Amino acid sequence: MTGSKGDVATPADCKSVANALLVRLQPTRPFPHQDQHDPRHCTQVYAGVFSAMTKLDAVNDILSVIGEPPVDELPSGIPDADLAEDFLDRIERNTQARGWWFNREDEVALEPDVDGHVLVPSDVLKWEPYEPGTRYYVRAGRLYDPDTKTDVFTEAVKVNVIYRISWDDLPIVFQAYVVAAASRKFQDRVLGSQKNHQFERPDEQAALIQLNEEETLQTKANSMRDNYSVGEIANRHVNPSLYHW
């Protein structure tokens, strides 16, 4: 990309491209070692335009809030990088568990195995019976019916499911929120600076607003099937702490 300063792209050039493509993602900060006029910064800032964020990108973005240089691989064996990855994983998992347009699925049929046991898939974060008034528990990794007092089923059990989606398959707007939230938590743990905490908080809140806007947009298309109240969606805008551990 050629920018207004010759053969490099400026942040303004990147922003104009993003605006032209109607990308609503806020720019992330460049790494401390990275020149803001470096054309690579254009890809970093507007990752939603050019490429998805890898998990390595996410960990390095978190490390940048404490001025640490990026790592080349995961796991890296570097304590700060391992801690950053741990924060990322925990917040990603717990935020996904809230349920979003991309990981909710209703009326999923769980088939019994040859022994009649209905196993809960390992990528399921939460589930509930599809039929109102039905109760099931999980015991030893399989469904148990407390009404009939058995874990043996003769037919498929229908449930509503929230899946855990792998990082590379997550929407970029969701990734951006998780990174912003993990960055603040990580900075609080490592540095404990109130000033930096206040600096990180607006990034997190802006990313949360964008995520919820996308949730609202996506669920409107399937509003008749969506069972999340408008009140809960609105509450996400004002209470980011609901998403964390």
N, C-alpha and C positions, 0 to 999 in steps of 0.2 A: 504494500500500500504506500502510495506517495502522498505526503501531507503538505501542509502549508509552509513547512520549513525546508522543503526540498525533497530529499530522498528518504525521509523518515516521517512516520505518522505521529501527529500530536494527539493528546487526549481529546482536544476539540474535534479533530477529524474523526476519531473513533465515535464520539458522541453523536456526530451528525449522521454517521452510518447507522448507528443504533436507532436513532429517532426515525430515520427513513424507513426502517424495518419494523417500527412500532414495538420495539423491545422495551419492556418496562423495568427490567432489572436495573437496580442501582449499581454503580461501579464499585468494585472492591478496591481496597488499597493495594498499590504495588508492593512487592517485597522491598524491604529496606535497601537491598543491594541493587535494586533495579531502577534504571533511569526512566523517568516518566515519559521521555520522548523516544524511548526505545520502541520500535514497532511491535516487539513481542508483548509490550504492555497493552497494546490494543486488544490482542487476543485474550490476555489475562483479565482485563477490565470487563470486556463484554463477551464473556465466555458463552453466554446464551445465544449470541449471534453466530459465532464461529465454531465452537466445539463444546461438547459436554465437559463437565469438570470430573477429572479422575479422582480417585481417593487420594492418590499421592498429591495432586494439586490441592485438595482440601486440607490435608495435614500440613503442607507447607504454608498455606494461607494462615492457618492457626498459629504456626510457629512464628510467622512474621509479626504477630502482635506483641511479642516479647523481644523482637529484634534478632531472632535466631535465623541462621542461614538455612536454606532448604536442604532436604535429604534427597538421595537418589533412588531409594527403594524402601519398601515396607515388607516386613518390619526392618527397621534400620539398626536396632541395637543401641540407639542413642536415647538416653532416658527421657529427655524432653519430648522427642519425637514419638516415643512409645506412649507417653502420657497424653500427648495431643491426639493420637489415634484412638486411645481409650475413651477420651471425652467425646470424640466424634462418633464412635460406635454407640455409646450409651445414649447420647441425645438423639441420634438418628433412629435408634430402635424405639425409644420411648415416644418420640414424636410420631413415628409411623403408627404406633399402637393407638393413637387417637382416632385413626380412620380417616382416609382421604379418598378423593375421587379415583385415584389410581390403584388403591390397594383394598378397596371394599368390594365384596362380591356377595350377592344374596342368592339364596336357594341353591347352595352348593350341595351336591349329593355325595356323601361319604359312604363308600361301599364296604360291607363287611368282608373280612378275609375268609380263608377256608375254614377257620375255627369260629367264625361268626363274630369276631372282634372288629370293632370300628376304631382304627388308629387315627390319632390326630396328626396331620402332617407337620413336619418339623418347621416349615416356614409359616405356620399360622401363629399370629400374635394373640388374637382374640377371636372368640366365636360365640354365637348364641343360637339356640334352637330357632328354626324358621317358623315353626308352627306355634302360635300363641298358647301359653299355658303348659307347654312341654318343658320338662326338666331333664337335663343330663349333667353328669359330673365327669371329670377326668380322673381315672385311677389307673396307675401303672401305664400311663400313656395311651389309654383307650377309653372310649365312652362307657359310662355306667348309667343305667336307668334306675333312679331311686324309687320310682313308682312300682316297677315290676321286679326290682332288686336283682338285676342281672346285667352282665356286660356282654351277653350274647344276643346278636340281632339277626333277623332273618331277611331284612331288606335294608336298602340304603337309608341313611339318616340325613335329612335336609337341615342345613345350618346356614346362618349368615356369617361370613368370615372376613377378618382383616388379616391380610397377608403381610409378611415382611419382604419387601422388594430389595433386591441387591442394589448396591450403591450405583453401579454403572447404568442401571435401568430406571433410576429415580428421575423425575422431572427436574430440570435445572433450577426452577424456582424453589423447589423443596430443598435441593442441595444447598442453595444459597442461604436459606434460613438456618439450616442445621449448622453450616460453617459459622455464620454470624453468632449463633447462640453458643456453640462450642468454643469460639474464640473468647467470648466474654467470660465463660466459666473457667477456661484454661488460664486466662490472664489473672482472674481473681485468685486462683489457686497458687500460681507460680510467683506472681509479683505482689498481689494484694493491694494494688494501687487504686484508691478511690477516684483519682483523676482519670486514669485510664479506663476505669469501669464506666464512668460517665461518658467517655468518648466512644466506647464500644456499644453502649445501650441504644443510641439512635439507629445505628446500623442494624441491630437486631430487630428493633421495632419496625423499621422500614421494610425489612425482609419479611417479617411476619404479616404485615399489611398486604404486601404483594402476593404472598402465599395464599392468604385468605381471599383475596380478590380472584385468584385463579380457581380456588375451590368453589366460590360462588358462581363463577362463570361456567365451570364444568358441570356442577350439580344442577344448574338451571336447565341444562339440556335433558336431564333425566329427573326432573323435579318430582314427577309422580311416583318414582321409585325410591327417591332419597328419603331416609328416615331420620336425618339430622335436622334439628330445629334451627330456625333462623336465630333464635336467641343464643344457642351454643356457638354458632359461627361468629356472631357478633362479639361474644365474650372472648374469643381467641384474639381479637384485635387489642383488647385492653389488658389481658392477663397472660403474658407469655410464660409465666411461671407454671402454668398448667402443663406445659410440654416437657418439663425437665424432671430430673431425679433429685 
